[in-house]
Amino acid sequence: MAQQTPGTAATAEPSGLRGKTVLVTGAARRVGAVIARTLHAAGGNLVLHYRSSADDATALVTELNALRPRSATLVECDLLETARLPTLVEAAVKEFGSLDVLVNNASTFYPTPLGDITEMDWEDLIGTNLKAPLFLAQAAAARLHEAQGLIVNLADIHGVKPLRRYPVYSVAKAALIMLTRSLARELGPHVRVNAVAPGPVLWPDDGVDRALQEKITQRTALKRAGSAEDVARACLFFATEAPYVTGQVLAVDGGRSIGW
């Protein structure tokens, strides 16, 4: 057992999320839903944000409340409507009394090959992947300060190495990585801010042919795709096991970013 340095206070051991309030954006489906389930299983009370996937969101909140009554609630919002973002924070505080963890998961992802990029593409991709996380963090800052809380941003390995035919998305995720580091400085010492950067963990809804899937996974060090659960466990690590970690980006990519 480590000895306490004379004249210093003992550091509290990391604990679970029991009694903590977690807001997850884009929580109705895919990675967001898995993150929500994982943090709920760790004891957290969940505020599940959705925009248009009302049926999936309702099914998830019903599932979580069946496991632990009155432990999850829904909030609908278009994250591009910046003026509405404080209502997400207010919903968390009204329902559970605090906001301890903000997971900026909501994202849009689609190709924007050079020559075909529209201003609407720019506004949407930058808006969901960068603008919304910034303004939601700003809206949540005071409550997170009170709670000695945490922000986890869902970045992407293509925020470091650009994805061909996706320049606007890649730029947005690169900026989100810098936002993570900037917010860690702005909000410290009371609020930690980190990011998870997934690699090939979940294929897009519109599908990726098997040949391309195989090509991508063979470029990872582990020679396989990951899972949404891998991403969720990284979020859980930041929330429960990393009290001295801030301003960091954790790649969950099977080594894809080291092999390129």
Buried (B, 14 or more C-beta within 10 A) or exposed (E): EEEEEEEEEEEEEEEBBEEBBBBBBBBBBBBBBBBBBBBBBBBBBBBBBBBEBEEBBBBBBEBBBEEBEEBBBBBBBEBBEBEBBBBBBBBBBEBBEBBBBBBBBBBBBEBBEEEEBEEEBBEBBBBBBBBBBBBBBBBBBEBBEBBEBBBBBBBBBBBBEBBEEBBBBBBBBBBBBEBBBBBBEEBEEEBBBBBBBBBBBBEEEEEEEEEEBEEBBEBBEEEEBBBBBBBBBBBBBBBBEBBEBBBBBBBBBBEBBEEE
